[in-house]
Amino acid sequence: KDPTLQSVIKKLAEGWEQEDDPCLRQYHKFRHLLSSHDGLLLYGTRIVIPKGLRSLMLDKLHSSHLGVVKCRKLAQETVWWPGITADIERKVLDCYTCAKYRSSRSDPLMPTEFPHLPWSTVGMDFLKAKGELYLILQDYFSRFLEIHLIKNNQAPTVVKVLKHIFARHGVPHKVRSDNGPPFNSHVFAEFAKQYGFELLTSSPTFPQSNGLAESAVKTAKSLILKCTDWTVGLLHYNTTSLENGYSPSELLMGRKLRSTVPVLHDTLRPSLVYAPVLRNKELRQREESKKRYDRRHQAFVERPELSPGQLVWIRNMNMKGRILKKLDQPRSYLVETERGGRIQRNRFHLAPFKSQDPGSV
């Protein structure tokens, strides 16, 4: 018999007004709900479990691998001890099996910072369509879209195309891409160093973290698949006004582009964009977009950060891993897999757990 619970039963029988013993104090505040029956301590109609059996009882409560709410509901009808709610939450969140099969909820939208200058931050990605490979670029300030047919995605090929693009528009301060080839190559790193731009990479297999590039790829794919001549479609896209009232060409070049659609001569005259007004419009639109996204995906709570050494289940690879460090990019981590490789992954793909099986990394 557990001596602590026996002391509580004895205190209840004698009348329990004050308590100085730290072990008994956690029961003292619940004394009006505690009683004894046939030598058992009860909390209402729930059996109070001694400390030595709580781990076993948590295993039983979670044996069906139900979520926190269901496990708490089962406990509310059967057993109790001080702090049981927190223990159940910890048990479920640390469960390896649940981490392995748990569906991943969406994170709150994290809008990318709106640049102060045109062509200051550029996103890029690749698109395969109609058996061809395309390099897609989009300016974060103007949304000006570039589509280029390329032979392959090897670093020398991509660098050559980018040199031509930068010769027309200038060198951006920042280039955003995923962390896959060729952007993770030594050749591309040297190109970035030579031209003086910062390369910001997102986690592979998670294009949402480079949202504008993902959107640009969708737009480019639509143009290539739907248009008889996608170059004409691209021209129309870049000269059509956005929600902020300006076209991508106006924001990047200070003028509308002449397309195949007739237009008055005066419409093509150069015009200045008042940046503070544009910035206020963009920030309001982004805030509204974030609210709609979070509401639609029920994404209101940020996931807890992971710590170095923490065990995780890598969802999109179906294997275990260990956190090495948090990277500078938002929600991005360097992870060592159970096979010894090192990968970059977004928090979305990482489910933490505690070692509960012999194969833990």
N, C-alpha and C positions, 0 to 999 in steps of 0.2 A: 504494500500500500504506500502511496506517495505521501510523505510526511507533510508536505506543504498543504495538500488538499485536506488531510486529516486535521491539521491545525485550523483551517478555515471552517470545517464542519464544527469543530469544538467551539470556535469563536462565535459562530452563529447561534449555537445552543445557549451560550452564556450571555448573549447580548453584546453587540459589537459597536462601540461608540468611537473609539480612537485606535489608530494603529501606527506604530513607529517602525516595525520590521519592513524593510524594503520588499522582501519577497511576498509579504501578505498585503502590502499597501495596494498593489495592483488589483487585488480582489476586493479590498475594502470599499472602494467607490462603487462597486456593483452589488454591495451586500443586500440591498433591498430586492434584488432580483435572484439572489442565490438561496438555495434550500438544500436539504439532504433527504434521501429516500433509500432505505436498505443499504446504507453505507456509501451511497454514491452522492457526489456533489452535483447539483443541477443548477443550470442557468435557465430559468423558466422551465421549459420541458426538454431542454437540451443537456446532454451529459457533458460535464466538464472533464476535459482530457488532461491527464498529468503531463508534465514537460517531457518525460522520457518516451512517451508514445505519440507525440505530436507529429514527428516526421513520418512515422508509419501512417498516421491518420491522414496527413496531407496526400500521401501516395494513394490512399483509398479514395479520397474525395476527387482526386484528379485522374483516377484510373481510366476513365472514359475519354480523357483529354478534351473535356468540354472547356469552354472559355471561363473567364473570371466570374461573370454574372451567374452562370449556371452552377459553378462550384460553390459560390457564396450562397446561392439559393439552397443547395443541398445541405450545406453546413447549418444554415438557419433553421432547418427542420430536424437536425440531428445532434450536432456536437458544438462545443464552444470552448474557448480559452482566451485570456487577454491577448489582444493583438492578432486574432485569427484572420481578420479581413486582410491586413497587410501581408500576413504569411501566405494566404491563398493567392493574392496578386503576384507575390514574388515567385511562388511555385509555378504558376502558369507562365509567367514571362520568362522564367529560366528554363522551361522545359524544352529539351532538344527535339523531341518528336513534334511538338506544337510549332516550334520555330521552323522545322523542315517543311511542314505542310500548311502553315498559316498563310492565308491570302494577305497580300500587302495592300494596305489602305493608301490612299493618296496623301501626299504632303501638302501643306498650304503652299499656294503659288508664291514663288520668290521672284518678283520682277527684276529683270536686268536693269542696271543703272542706265538712264538715258544720257547719251554723250552730249557734250557741249558743242562739238564741232562735227560737220559733215565728214564722212569717211575717216572718222577717228577710230571707231571700233567696227570691225568687219567680221561677220560669221561666215564660215565655209564648211561645205560637206560635199559628199558625192551622191550621185543619182544614177541608177541603172534603169534605162527605159528603152524599149524597142531594140534590145540587143546592143545598145551603145552605152558608153560611160560618159558622164558629164560632171564637170566641176561647177558647183553652185556657190556664188558669193552674194551676200546682201549686207548693205550698209545699215548699221543700227540707228543712225540718225535719220536718214532719208527713206530707208527701205528700198533704195535703188537696187535692182536685181541684175546680176550677171550670170549668164549660162554659157559654158564653154565645153564643146565636145573634145574629149581627150582620148589618147590611145590607151593609157593605163594610169594607175594611181601611184606609180613609183615616184619617189622624191624628185629626181632630176626632171621628169616630165612636168610635174606639178609646179615646181619652182620656175621653170621656163615660162609657163602660162602666166603665173603670178607676176613675173617681171614685166610682161607686156601690159597687164592690167594696172600695175602700179605706175607704169610709165604714163598712162592716161589720167589716172585719178590721184596719184600720189601714194605715198607709203602711209598706211594707217598706224596709229599708235599701238593698237591692240588687235590681235587676230584670235578669234574664238573658233575652236574646232573640237572634235573628239580626240581621244588619246590613242587612236589606232594609226596604222600606217597611212600615209607617210609622215604624219605630223609628229610621231614619236621617234623619228629617225635622226641620226647625227647630221645628215645632209640638210634636213629642214631646220634643225637647230642652228647650224652654221649660217643658213640663209637669213634666219631671223636676226641673228647677231650682226651680220653684215649690213642688213637694211635697217636695223635699229627699231624693230617692233617687238612687242611682248606677246608671246604665244600663251593663250589661256586655254587649257584643255579640260574637257568634261569627261565624265566616266564613260567608257565604252558601253554599248548596249543600252544606254539611257539617254536618248536624244532630247528628252524633255529638259535636261539641264542646259542644253544649248538651244533654247526655245525658238529664237528667231531663225536660226539655220534650219531647224526642223520645219518651220513654217515655209521658209524659202524653198526647201526641197519639194514640199507639197504643191506649192504654186508652180514651180518649174515642171514638175511631173504632169500637172494638169495641162500646161501649155504644150508640152511635147506630145502628149497623147491625144489631145483634142484638136489642136490646130493643124491645118494643112501645111502651114509654114510657121513653125514655132518662133522664128525670129521676128515675124510681124506681130505675133501675140505678145512677145516680150516688149516690143516697142510700144504697143498700146498699154501694157501694164505700167511701164515706167512713166508714161505721160498722162495717166489717169489719176485724178485727185484721191487722196486718202481721206480718212475720217477727220483729220485735222484741217482739211481744206486745201492742202497743197499736194501736188504730184511729186513722186520721187525725184524726177528730173529737176523740178523747181527747187527742191530742198538741197540737192547735190550740186546743180549747175547754175541755179538762179534763173532758169528759163524752162518753158515747156518745149517739148520736142515736136517737131513736125512729123506727123505720121501719115498713113494712107487715108485718113479721114480728113475731109476739107476743114479748114480752120481760118479765121480771119487773121490777117497779117499782124495786127496789133496784139493779138493774143500771144504771139511768139516773142514779143519784146522782153528783154531781160527785166527781172523784178527782184527786189530785195525781200527777204523773209525776216520779220522781226522776231529774233530768237527767243526773247523772254516770253512772248505770247505763245509761241509754238511750244516752248517747254512746259508752260502751265497746262496747255491743252493735253499734251502727251501724258503728263503726270496724273491728271484727272482721269484720262481714259484708262491708264494702267491700273489705277486704284479701283475703278469700276470693274475692269476685267478680272482683277484679283478677287473681288467680292463675289462675282458671278461664278468664277472657277471654284473657289473654296466652298460656296454654297452648293453648287452642283455635285461636287465630289465629296461633300461632307468632310472637308479637309481643314479642320480648325485647330488641331493640336500638332505641334512640331514633335518629331520623334526625339527621344533622348539621345544625346551624343554618346558615341562609343569611345572606350578608353584603350590605350595600347595594352596588348596582351589578352583582350577580351575575345572569347570564342564566338564565332558567328556561323550561321548557315548562309551560304552564298546561293541565293534563290535561282538565279538564271544559269548557274553552273551545276546545281545539285551536288554540292560538296561542302565540306566544312573548311573553315579558315580561321585565321587569328589576325586581329587588328595590329598593324605595325605602327601606324601613326595617322593622324588626321591631316589632310592636305589643305593647301590654301584655298582651293576652290570650295564653294559652299556645298556642304553635305557629301563631301568626297573623301574617301579613305584609301590608304595603301594597305593591302591585305595579303598575307601569306597563305596560300592554299595548302590543303593537306598533302598535295603532291610536291610541295616545295617551291612552286612558282610565286611570283609577286605580281599582283594585278591592282589596278585602280577601279574602285566601284563606288557607286552612289549609295547613300544610306538606304534608299528604297530597296536595294537588292540584298541588304544585310540584316539578318534576323539573329539577335543575340540569344545565347543560351549558356547554361552552365554544364560542365562535363557530367554526363549521366550514362555514358556508354564507353566500353573499352577501346573504341576506335577514335577517341578524341585526339585532335591534333596537339 
